[in-house]
């Protein structure tokens, strides 16, 4: 299993209706992406971030399905412009010693296939973790 988590802090002054729309879009990903086994979206408690989401996915094929699903891309489109600071990480029980590089390669492939997405993430003030694009 792969537990893919994102944590974010919003830019100051973001309209509450846009924030709720983005959070609902994160929840929708969990509902409609077939490879998501379970998910949680809500306030990030005890850290330096405001919001977080975790998606449980069985394997790398499911991870790719998650990454490429239109619901995920929609969340990127409406949510990333609201975000100031973003981090992602993955926790897995997969014994493959190359699992981290395989996950990173899926994200890099996604950015290569979608230059508009790469531009959206390059506009963030801070972006780190397993899904961060490689520096240009």
CORURGI-V665209 format. One line per field, one symbol per residue. phi: phi as a letter, one per 40 degrees, with the letter a starting at -180 (. if undefined). psi: psi as a letter, one per 20 degrees, with the letter a starting at -180 (. if undefined). burial: b if it has 9 or more other C-alpha atoms within 8 Angstrom, else e. Layout:
BEGIN
phi=???
psi=???
burial=???
END
This chain:
BEGIN
phi=.bbcbbbabccdgccccccccccccccddccbcccccaaabiccbgbcbcbaabbcbcacccccddcccdcccccdcccdccccbbababbabccccbdccccdccccdccccbdccdcdcccccaabhcbcccdc
psi=qpoppqqqpqqqjpphhhghggghhgghghhiohiogrrppaqopjajqhqrqppppgahghgggghiphhghgggghghiipgppqqrppqjpioijhghhghhggggghhinhhghgghiiqhporahjpqqq.
burial=bbbbbbbbbbbeebeeebbebbbebbbbbbeebebbbebbbeebeeeebbbbbbbbbbeeebbbbbbbbebbbbbbbbbbbbbbbbbbbbeeeeeeeebeebbbebbbebbeeeeebbebbeebeebbebbbbeee
END
